[in-house]
Amino acid sequence: NGSKKLETTSTGAKVTGSNLNVFAASGATKLEFGQTNGNWKIEAGNSGNNTLIIGSVSNATNNITLDATSGGSATFAGNVELKSDAGNATKFLRIHNQGTAANDDAVLSWTAQASRTYSMGIHRDSGNLVITNADASVASGDIININNSGNATFAGSVGVAGSSIVEKLNTPNIKVSGSTITGTVSANTLFI
């Protein structure tokens, strides 16, 4: 129709229109960006998977991988930082599981390679905030379980360290195995 779609200019190339289609019938489709400090790529369909990868060609690394194969997940090769001035407003990171089945939990998980795994989240069936020793799950391995009223259940012993134990345990109410001790309690005179 006589209108320009692809045009070379003194500073590079210009594409006019709302779509730029880079297609390969098989294998990965890549779009590379190069400059003196390194080359970057956007790659689709790596190894036949339904993935989109942003990475460094120069360092041969896949820095961000978005995988839509099974529900959609993202992998970051380095640190992820959420940082800005909130301007007197709350900043947050939300994990929102919109499912309503008993095991539709919202979970945050930490793993140290060949060492420990812990998870923290909301167990959907109880509504409790749970810390577990399980991988990406709060369905088992409870260490701490806190209900919506703030009552906490600890799976193991709870210890208080330091020389000033009186100040740390001086409280008007202490619950021990379901029984309540009321009044002023001083830790140096109470043996439980």
N, C-alpha and C positions, 0 to 999 in steps of 0.2 A: 504493500500500500504506500510505499515511498517514505515511511517514517523510519527514523534511525532506531535500531535496537541494540547494536553493538558498535561502539565507536572508540577508536584509539585517540588519546589526547597526549599533550606534552608531558603530563604527569602519570599516565597509565592508561587504563581502559575504563569505559563507562558503559553500563548495561541499563537500558531504559525498559521499564515494564515491572510487573509485580512478581514474576516468576523467573528463576534461573534454575534450570533442570540439568543436573549432572547425573548421568545414568550409566550403569554397567549391568549387563545381563547376568554376570556371575562375578564373584569375588568382591573385594571392597571398592567403594567409590571414594576417592580422596580429592580434597580441595586443599592445596598447600599455599602458605603465605611465607615468603622469604624476605630477609633483610640481613644486614651485616652482623647483627647480634644473635641470629639464630633463625631457624625455620620452624614454622608451626603448621599443623594439619587439622583439618576436620575430616573425619573418616566415618563412613557409614557401611554397615554390613561386614565388619571384620570377622573373618573365619566363618562366614555364612550365618552369623547371629544377627538378631534384630537389635544392633547396638549403634550408638553414635559416640564417637570418641573424639575428644579434643586433646591434642598432645604435642610434644616437641619432636620434630623430625631430627633435629641436631643431636638431642640427647637420647633418642630412641625410647621415649617414655610416653605412656598413656596417662595423662594427668587427670582427666575427668572421663569416666565411662558412664553413659546412660544406657541401661539395658531394658528394653521393653519386652523381652522374651517371656518372662513369667511375672507379670504384674507391675513391672517397672521399678528398677532400683538404680541407684547412683553410687559410684565408687570414686573416691578422691585419693590420688596418690600421695598428697601432702596434707598439711594442716588446713583446716577450714576455719575462717574467722568471720564473725558477724559483728561489724563495728561501724558505728556512726553516732552522732549526737542526736539523742531522742527529742531534744527540744522540750524538756519538762513533760515528757510522756513516757509510758512504759514501753520497753523493748522486750520482745519475747521470742522464743523458739517453741513452736507448738507441735506436738505429736498427737494427731486426732484420728483415732480409729473409729470410723463411722458405722462399723458393724454392731449388731445387737446380740450376737450369739455369746454364750458363756465364755468362750476363749478368745473373744475379740479384744485382747488386751492392748494397751498403749505402753510400749517398752523402750527404754534406753539401755544399751548394753556396753560394757567395757571388757576388753580382753587384752592381756599381756601375753605375747607369744610364748607358748610352752610353759605358762606359769599359772595365771588365775583368770577366771571369768566371773563377772558380777553383772547383774541386771537390776534395774529399778523401774517400776512402772505401776500402773493401775490394773489390778486384776478385775476384769469386767464382771465376773459373776458375784464377787463380794463388794466391789467398789473400793477396796482397801488399797493403800499405797504400800507396795511390797518391795523389799530388797532381798534378792536371792543370790545363790551361788551357781545359777544356771546360765546357759548361753542364750541370750535373746529371748528369755522367757521368765515370767513370774508365776507360772503354773505350779512349780515345785521348787524345792530347795530353799524355803523361806529362812532368812536370817533375822529380818525385822519385818513386822507386819503392823501397820498403823491404820486403825479404822477412822471413819469420818468424824468421830467424836474426839479424836486425838489419843485414844487409848492405844498403847503399844505393847506388842508381844515380842519378846526376844527369844530366839531359839537356843541360845547358849547362856553362859553366865555373864553378868554385868558387873564390871569392876570399877572402883574409884581409886585412882592413884594419887599420890602426893602426901605431904605431911599435914595439910590442913583439911582433913576429912570431915571435921565437925562443920565447917562452913559449907562444904559441898552437900552434906546430907541433912542439914537443919531445915525441916519442913513441917507444916502442920498436918499433913496426911501422907501416910505411906501405905501402899497396898502390898501385901505379901500373900501369894497363892490364894487370892480371893478374899482374904480377911482384911479388915480395915483397922488400922491403929490411928486414933485421932488424938489431937492435943499437940503440945510442943514436944518434939522429939529431938534429943541431942545424940549425935552419932557416937560420942565417946562413952555413953552409958547404956546404949541399946545393943543387945546381942540378938541377931536373927539367925 
